[in-house]
Amino acid sequence: MKKLCQVLLTLLFVCLVPLVVNAQSFRVQCPTSTITHPVAATSEPAYTGPTYTGTSGYPTAPAHVNGAIKCQQISGGDGYATMGDGTQTYLFSFGPLSGLTKIANGQPGTDFPYEFNTVYGGPTLQPGDPATADGAVSGPNPLSTFPYNGAVGLVPDLDCLSDPVCRATIPSSGLDGHVDPRQMLDVGVMNGNIPAPLIAIDEDDELFLTLSNVGMVMRPDLFEQHTVHFHGYPNASSFYDGVPDASVAINIGGSFTYYYLAPDAGTYFWHCHITPPEHLQMGMVGQLYVRPRQNRVPVNGSLYGAIRTRLRRVHWQRCHPMAPCTIRSRCLQSSTARQGKRRSCAFLTWMFRNIRRWPRSGFR
């Protein structure tokens, strides 16, 4: 009886494994509109004022549409790096699965929705593309002419289109995030980059970053999960923070789309947060640039006016409603103001007294 139970448990385990694997699927996500960005932009709009005004929460429509929707897809897997002496070093690494031509030419792989949600129509993608298609060789190469920057693997969901009930729930194009995993594996396996693919967005952008775990073909003994963590970045929700004990980890054969707002300009780095001493040290780390709003002040516009409007908003949020104060120095004289608010007002007062010395915008 004991042996029979062991045999039945073994058979049950063998039958359940394919079900678990089948439950994992690659998908991408890049919406063309959100509440903050009702219409998908094809370029960064000029900054004309705060996205939202008032202190009663977020309305159904923004006062000004700032920034845009941006999307990017990356793979989590492995690869090799060739050292200066020719030695190849094995890596755990992220690789590009969108913006291939941009990355090949040294640019960020971040796309607008109209670029990302594009189906590849060329010859079958090959491992190493776009370098393979370009015929890249050792040493300097000309800029890539590979004709695709969209999400690798994105194809119409034919199964859903064939079902009248399902078809009514997706766009007529059939693009609902469904992907062909063969394309993703052809390009993503053994295609790790170090540093990881560059991400660049603008303040006020909404970023949808899809991580697909393509596995580690050189280490089939490992079943490594991966995450994305924006180091030192002001994330509104821990669910998208990439720390395993507060977020989710992506298994081999699965995808997860992280959502970020871009509230603060700056230079950051991002990395995998699964066993950081191992994954980060072995190459799963990249750079993140958040370009400042002042870059989008119209040419010959007033940088002073744009920053002054922004700081007024920041100051109002800090001081309202418990202890209203103004940007003038009289807020420093309030006997009931707390020390922290006095320092905040002092800084803002100094800022407005000196900001006129700053140059006007117009550079790009």
C-alpha positions as CSV (number, residue, x, y, z in Angstrom):
1,M,0.0,0.0,0.0
2,K,2.9,2.3,0.8
3,K,4.5,1.7,-2.6
4,L,1.2,2.3,-4.3
5,C,0.8,5.7,-2.6
6,Q,4.3,6.7,-3.6
7,V,3.6,5.7,-7.3
8,L,0.3,7.7,-7.3
9,L,2.0,10.8,-5.7
10,T,4.7,10.6,-8.3
11,L,2.2,10.4,-11.2
12,L,0.2,13.3,-9.6
13,F,3.3,15.4,-9.4
14,V,4.3,14.7,-13.1
15,C,0.8,15.6,-14.2
16,L,0.7,18.9,-12.2
17,V,4.1,20.2,-13.5
18,P,2.8,20.8,-17.1
19,L,-0.2,22.6,-15.6
20,V,1.9,24.9,-13.6
21,V,4.2,25.6,-16.5
22,N,1.2,26.2,-18.8
23,A,-0.2,28.7,-16.3
24,Q,2.8,30.9,-17.0
25,S,2.6,33.1,-20.1
26,F,4.4,35.9,-21.7
27,R,2.4,39.1,-22.2
28,V,3.0,42.8,-22.7
29,Q,1.1,45.9,-21.7
30,C,1.1,49.3,-23.2
31,P,-2.2,51.3,-23.0
32,T,-2.8,54.1,-25.4
33,S,-4.7,56.2,-22.9
34,T,-5.0,56.7,-19.1
35,I,-6.9,59.1,-16.8
36,T,-3.7,61.3,-16.6
37,H,-3.0,61.0,-20.4
38,P,-6.4,60.7,-22.1
39,V,-4.8,60.7,-25.6
40,A,-1.6,58.9,-26.5
41,A,1.1,61.4,-27.5
42,T,3.7,61.0,-30.2
43,S,6.1,63.5,-28.6
44,E,6.6,65.2,-25.2
45,P,4.1,68.2,-24.9
46,A,5.4,71.5,-23.6
47,Y,5.0,72.1,-19.9
48,T,2.4,74.8,-19.3
49,G,1.3,74.2,-15.7
50,P,0.6,71.6,-13.0
51,T,-1.2,68.4,-14.1
52,Y,-3.6,68.7,-11.2
53,T,-4.6,71.7,-9.1
54,G,-6.4,72.0,-5.8
55,T,-6.1,69.7,-2.8
56,S,-9.3,67.6,-3.0
57,G,-7.8,64.6,-4.8
58,Y,-7.4,63.7,-8.4
59,P,-10.3,64.7,-10.7
60,T,-11.5,62.7,-13.7
61,A,-9.5,64.8,-16.1
62,P,-6.2,66.6,-15.6
63,A,-5.9,70.4,-15.7
64,H,-3.0,70.2,-18.0
65,V,-1.7,67.1,-19.9
66,N,2.0,66.8,-19.1
67,G,4.3,64.1,-20.1
68,A,3.2,61.0,-22.0
69,I,2.8,57.3,-21.8
70,K,6.0,55.3,-22.3
71,C,6.5,51.6,-22.6
72,Q,9.4,49.2,-22.6
73,Q,9.9,45.4,-22.6
74,I,13.0,43.6,-21.2
75,S,14.0,40.0,-20.7
76,G,15.5,38.5,-17.6
77,G,18.0,35.7,-18.4
78,D,21.6,35.2,-19.0
79,G,24.4,36.0,-21.4
80,Y,28.1,36.4,-21.8
81,A,30.3,39.6,-21.7
82,T,33.6,39.7,-23.6
83,M,36.3,41.3,-21.5
84,G,39.1,43.5,-22.9
85,D,41.5,40.5,-23.1
86,G,38.9,38.4,-25.0
87,T,37.8,36.3,-21.9
88,Q,34.1,35.6,-21.8
89,T,32.4,36.0,-18.5
90,Y,29.0,34.4,-17.7
91,L,26.3,36.8,-16.6
92,F,22.8,37.0,-15.1
93,S,21.5,39.8,-17.1
94,F,18.6,41.8,-18.5
95,G,18.2,42.1,-22.3
96,P,16.2,44.3,-24.7
97,L,12.8,43.1,-26.0
98,S,11.7,46.4,-27.4
99,G,13.4,49.4,-28.9
100,L,16.0,47.1,-30.5
101,T,17.2,49.6,-33.1
102,K,17.4,52.4,-30.5
103,I,19.5,50.4,-28.1
104,A,21.8,49.2,-30.9
105,N,22.4,52.9,-31.7
106,G,23.1,53.8,-28.0
107,Q,19.7,55.2,-27.3
108,P,17.2,54.3,-24.6
109,G,14.8,51.5,-25.5
110,T,11.8,53.4,-24.2
111,D,8.9,53.7,-26.7
112,F,5.7,55.7,-27.2
113,P,2.7,53.5,-27.5
114,Y,2.5,54.0,-31.3
115,E,6.1,52.5,-31.5
116,F,5.6,49.8,-28.9
117,N,2.3,48.4,-30.2
118,T,3.6,47.6,-33.6
119,V,3.7,44.1,-35.1
120,Y,6.9,43.0,-36.6
121,G,6.4,42.2,-40.3
122,G,10.0,41.5,-41.5
123,P,11.9,38.2,-41.9
124,T,11.9,35.8,-39.0
125,L,13.8,37.3,-36.0
126,Q,17.1,35.6,-35.4
127,P,19.1,35.3,-32.2
128,G,21.3,38.3,-31.8
129,D,19.0,40.7,-33.8
130,P,19.5,43.4,-34.7
131,A,23.2,42.7,-34.9
132,T,22.6,39.5,-36.8
133,A,20.4,41.2,-39.4
134,D,22.9,44.1,-39.7
135,G,25.8,41.8,-40.2
136,A,27.7,43.4,-37.4
137,V,31.4,42.5,-37.0
138,S,34.0,43.0,-34.3
139,G,35.1,46.6,-34.0
140,P,33.3,49.8,-35.0
141,N,30.0,49.3,-37.0
142,P,27.7,51.8,-38.7
143,L,24.4,52.8,-37.1
144,S,21.8,50.0,-37.1
145,T,19.2,50.1,-39.9
146,F,17.1,47.4,-38.4
147,P,13.5,48.5,-39.1
148,Y,11.8,47.6,-35.8
149,N,11.5,49.2,-32.3
150,G,8.2,47.6,-31.2
151,A,7.6,44.9,-28.6
152,V,9.3,41.7,-29.7
153,G,6.7,38.9,-30.0
154,L,3.6,41.1,-30.1
155,V,1.0,39.5,-32.4
156,P,-2.8,39.5,-32.7
157,D,-4.6,37.2,-30.4
158,L,-6.2,34.9,-33.0
159,D,-7.8,32.6,-30.4
160,C,-9.7,35.6,-28.9
161,L,-10.6,37.0,-32.4
162,S,-12.2,33.6,-33.3
163,D,-14.5,33.8,-30.3
164,P,-17.3,36.4,-30.7
165,V,-17.6,37.0,-26.9
166,C,-13.9,37.5,-26.5
167,R,-13.5,39.5,-29.7
168,A,-15.8,42.1,-28.3
169,T,-13.5,42.8,-25.4
170,I,-10.3,43.6,-27.3
171,P,-9.3,46.1,-30.0
172,S,-10.3,45.2,-33.6
173,S,-6.6,44.7,-34.4
174,G,-6.5,41.8,-31.9
175,L,-3.5,43.4,-30.1
176,D,-4.3,42.8,-26.4
177,G,-0.8,42.0,-25.1
178,H,-0.7,38.5,-26.5
179,V,2.7,37.5,-27.8
180,D,4.4,34.7,-29.7
181,P,6.9,33.2,-27.3
182,R,9.1,31.8,-30.0
183,Q,10.1,35.3,-31.1
184,M,10.8,36.4,-27.5
185,L,13.0,33.3,-26.9
186,D,14.8,33.7,-30.2
187,V,15.8,37.3,-29.3
188,G,15.8,37.2,-25.5
189,V,17.7,34.0,-24.7
190,M,21.5,34.6,-24.3
191,N,21.0,38.2,-25.2
192,G,21.7,39.8,-21.8
193,N,23.2,43.3,-21.8
194,I,25.6,44.8,-19.3
195,P,24.7,47.3,-18.3
196,A,21.0,46.5,-18.7
197,P,18.9,48.3,-21.4
198,L,18.8,52.0,-20.7
199,I,15.5,53.5,-19.6
200,A,14.8,57.2,-20.1
201,I,11.5,59.0,-19.3
202,D,10.4,62.5,-18.6
203,E,8.9,64.0,-15.5
204,D,5.1,63.5,-15.5
205,D,5.4,60.4,-17.7
206,E,3.6,57.1,-17.0
207,L,6.0,54.2,-17.6
208,F,4.7,50.6,-18.3
209,L,7.8,48.3,-18.0
210,T,7.3,44.6,-18.8
211,L,9.7,42.1,-17.6
212,S,9.6,38.6,-19.2
213,N,11.7,35.8,-17.5
214,V,13.1,33.8,-20.5
215,G,15.1,31.5,-18.3
216,M,18.8,30.7,-18.1
217,V,19.7,28.4,-20.9
218,M,23.3,28.0,-19.7
219,R,22.2,27.0,-16.2
220,P,19.2,24.7,-16.6
221,D,19.8,23.6,-13.0
222,L,18.6,27.0,-11.8
223,F,14.9,28.2,-11.6
224,E,15.7,31.8,-10.9
225,Q,13.0,34.4,-10.4
226,H,13.5,38.0,-11.4
227,T,12.2,41.4,-10.4
228,V,12.8,45.1,-11.2
229,H,13.6,47.5,-8.4
230,F,14.2,51.2,-9.1
231,H,16.8,52.0,-6.5
232,G,16.1,55.2,-4.5
233,Y,13.1,56.0,-6.7
234,P,10.0,57.5,-5.0
235,N,7.5,54.7,-5.9
236,A,3.9,55.2,-4.9
237,S,3.1,51.5,-4.4
238,S,5.3,48.7,-3.0
239,F,3.5,46.3,-5.3
240,Y,5.7,47.6,-8.1
241,D,8.8,48.0,-6.1
242,G,10.4,44.7,-7.0
243,V,11.3,43.7,-3.4
244,P,10.1,40.1,-3.1
245,D,8.7,40.3,0.4
246,A,6.5,43.3,-0.6
247,S,6.0,42.7,-4.3
248,V,5.9,39.8,-6.7
249,A,8.6,37.8,-8.4
250,I,8.4,36.6,-12.0
251,N,8.9,32.9,-12.7
252,I,10.5,31.5,-15.8
253,G,8.0,31.7,-18.6
254,G,6.1,34.6,-17.1
255,S,5.7,38.3,-17.6
256,F,4.8,41.2,-15.3
257,T,4.3,44.8,-16.1
258,Y,5.5,47.4,-13.7
259,Y,3.8,50.8,-13.5
260,Y,5.6,54.0,-12.6
261,L,4.9,57.7,-12.4
262,A,7.8,60.1,-12.9
263,P,7.5,62.6,-10.1
264,D,11.2,63.5,-9.6
265,A,13.9,64.2,-12.2
266,G,17.2,62.7,-11.7
267,T,19.6,59.9,-12.4
268,Y,18.9,56.5,-10.8
269,F,19.8,52.9,-11.3
270,W,17.6,49.8,-11.4
271,H,18.4,46.2,-10.6
272,C,17.0,42.8,-9.9
273,H,16.1,42.3,-6.2
274,I,16.2,38.5,-6.1
275,T,19.3,37.6,-4.0
276,P,20.8,41.0,-4.8
277,P,24.4,40.0,-3.9
278,E,24.3,37.4,-6.7
279,H,22.0,38.8,-9.4
280,L,23.1,42.4,-9.1
281,Q,26.8,41.6,-8.9
282,M,26.5,39.3,-11.9
283,G,25.1,42.0,-14.2
284,M,21.4,42.6,-13.5
285,V,21.7,46.4,-13.2
286,G,21.0,49.3,-15.5
287,Q,20.6,53.1,-15.6
288,L,17.4,55.2,-15.4
289,Y,17.2,58.8,-16.5
290,V,14.2,61.0,-15.6
291,R,14.5,64.2,-17.6
292,P,13.3,67.4,-15.9
293,R,10.2,69.4,-16.8
294,Q,12.3,72.5,-17.5
295,N,13.5,70.7,-20.7
296,R,9.9,71.1,-22.0
297,V,9.4,74.8,-21.3
298,P,8.6,76.2,-24.8
299,V,11.6,77.8,-26.6
300,N,12.0,81.4,-25.5
301,G,9.5,80.7,-22.7
302,S,10.0,81.8,-19.1
303,L,11.9,79.2,-17.1
304,Y,11.4,81.4,-14.1
305,G,7.6,81.4,-14.6
306,A,7.4,77.6,-15.1
307,I,9.5,76.8,-12.0
308,R,7.7,79.4,-9.9
309,T,4.3,77.9,-10.8
310,R,5.6,74.4,-9.9
311,L,7.1,75.5,-6.5
312,R,3.9,77.3,-5.6
313,R,2.2,74.0,-6.0
314,V,4.8,72.1,-3.9
315,H,4.7,74.8,-1.2
316,W,0.9,74.7,-1.0
317,Q,0.9,71.0,-0.5
318,R,3.5,71.3,2.3
319,C,1.7,74.0,4.2
320,H,-2.0,73.4,3.6
321,P,-4.4,72.9,5.3
322,M,-3.1,72.7,8.9
323,A,-0.9,75.8,8.9
324,P,-1.3,77.9,5.7
325,C,1.6,80.1,4.9
326,T,2.8,82.1,1.9
327,I,5.9,82.2,-0.2
328,R,6.7,85.6,1.4
329,S,9.0,86.0,4.3
330,R,6.1,86.7,6.7
331,C,5.5,82.9,7.0
332,L,8.8,82.9,8.9
333,Q,7.3,85.3,11.5
334,S,4.4,83.0,12.5
335,S,4.9,82.1,16.1
336,T,2.7,78.9,15.6
337,A,4.7,77.6,12.6
338,R,6.7,74.5,13.2
339,Q,10.4,74.6,12.7
340,G,10.1,72.3,9.6
341,K,7.7,74.7,7.9
342,R,9.8,77.7,8.7
343,R,12.8,76.0,7.0
344,S,10.6,75.1,4.0
345,C,9.4,78.7,3.7
346,A,12.9,80.1,4.1
347,F,14.1,77.9,1.3
348,L,11.3,78.9,-1.0
349,T,11.7,82.6,-0.2
350,W,15.4,82.3,-1.0
351,M,14.6,80.4,-4.2
352,F,12.2,83.1,-5.5
353,R,14.6,85.9,-4.7
354,N,17.4,84.2,-6.7
355,I,15.6,82.4,-9.5
356,R,15.5,85.5,-11.7
357,R,19.2,85.1,-12.1
358,W,18.8,81.8,-13.8
359,P,19.0,81.7,-17.6
360,R,15.9,81.5,-19.7
361,S,15.1,78.2,-21.3
362,G,15.3,77.3,-24.9
363,F,18.0,74.7,-24.8
364,R,17.3,71.1,-25.7
